[in-house]
Amino acid sequence: MKKIIIYTTNYCPFCVKAKSLLNKKKIQFSEINVSNDDSLKEKMSEMANGARSVPQIFVDNVHIGDCEKIYQLDNEKKLDTLLGIE
């Protein structure tokens, strides 16, 4: 099984939407809330090629992107393969 990590903040509608898609696909993931931790935000940003918005999603430590990107991948029928559920 692939290791999925999603970086989030409190009250983020895009985070809720991204987690909803992963839950719909019955994907287990780890959530790291960066709301009150600047060092975690900085780590996330470094791993995400400078992206500072949330959510940021990683599969096996490879940056996939944000909420818009995973929905785009899903619409292109590429997300399941990426997540290892095909």
C-alpha positions as CSV (number, residue, x, y, z in Angstrom):
1,M,0.0,0.0,0.0
2,K,1.2,3.5,-0.9
3,K,1.9,6.0,1.8
4,I,-0.3,9.1,1.4
5,I,0.3,12.2,3.4
6,I,-1.9,15.4,3.2
7,Y,-0.8,18.6,4.8
8,T,-3.8,20.7,5.9
9,T,-4.9,23.6,8.1
10,N,-8.0,24.2,10.2
11,Y,-11.2,25.4,8.4
12,C,-9.8,24.8,4.9
13,P,-12.5,24.0,2.4
14,F,-10.0,22.7,-0.1
15,C,-8.5,20.3,2.5
16,V,-12.0,19.0,3.2
17,K,-12.7,18.5,-0.5
18,A,-9.4,16.7,-1.0
19,K,-9.8,14.4,2.0
20,S,-13.4,13.7,0.8
21,L,-12.1,12.4,-2.5
22,L,-9.5,10.2,-0.8
23,N,-12.1,8.9,1.6
24,K,-14.5,8.2,-1.2
25,K,-11.8,6.0,-2.8
26,K,-11.3,4.4,0.6
27,I,-7.7,5.5,0.7
28,Q,-6.0,5.6,4.0
29,F,-3.9,8.7,4.5
30,S,-2.0,10.5,7.2
31,E,-3.0,14.1,7.9
32,I,-0.5,16.7,9.1
33,N,-2.1,19.9,10.3
34,V,0.3,22.8,9.9
35,S,-2.1,25.5,11.3
36,N,0.0,26.4,14.3
37,D,3.4,25.2,13.4
38,D,5.6,27.4,11.2
39,S,8.4,24.8,11.1
40,L,5.9,22.2,9.6
41,K,4.6,24.8,7.1
42,E,8.2,25.4,6.0
43,K,9.0,21.7,5.7
44,M,5.8,21.2,3.7
45,S,6.7,24.1,1.4
46,E,10.2,22.8,0.8
47,M,8.9,19.4,0.0
48,A,6.2,20.9,-2.3
49,N,8.7,22.9,-4.4
50,G,7.8,26.2,-2.7
51,A,4.0,25.7,-2.6
52,R,2.6,27.3,0.5
53,S,-1.1,26.7,0.1
54,V,-2.9,23.7,1.5
55,P,-3.7,21.0,1.0
56,Q,-0.5,19.6,-0.3
57,I,-0.6,15.9,-1.1
58,F,2.3,13.4,-1.3
59,V,2.3,9.8,-2.4
60,D,5.3,7.8,-1.2
61,N,7.1,11.1,-0.5
62,V,6.5,12.4,-4.0
63,H,4.7,15.7,-4.3
64,I,1.4,15.3,-6.2
65,G,-0.1,18.7,-5.7
66,D,-3.1,20.4,-4.2
67,C,-6.8,19.8,-4.2
68,E,-7.3,21.0,-7.8
69,K,-4.5,18.7,-9.0
70,I,-5.8,15.5,-7.5
71,Y,-9.3,16.2,-8.9
72,Q,-7.7,16.9,-12.3
73,L,-5.8,13.5,-12.0
74,D,-9.1,11.8,-11.0
75,N,-10.9,13.3,-14.0
76,E,-8.1,12.2,-16.3
77,K,-8.4,8.7,-14.8
78,K,-4.8,8.8,-13.5
79,L,-5.4,9.1,-9.8
80,D,-6.3,5.5,-9.1
81,T,-3.1,4.3,-10.7
82,L,-1.0,6.9,-8.8
83,L,-2.6,5.8,-5.5
84,G,-2.1,2.1,-6.3
85,I,-5.8,1.1,-6.3
86,E,-6.3,0.2,-9.9
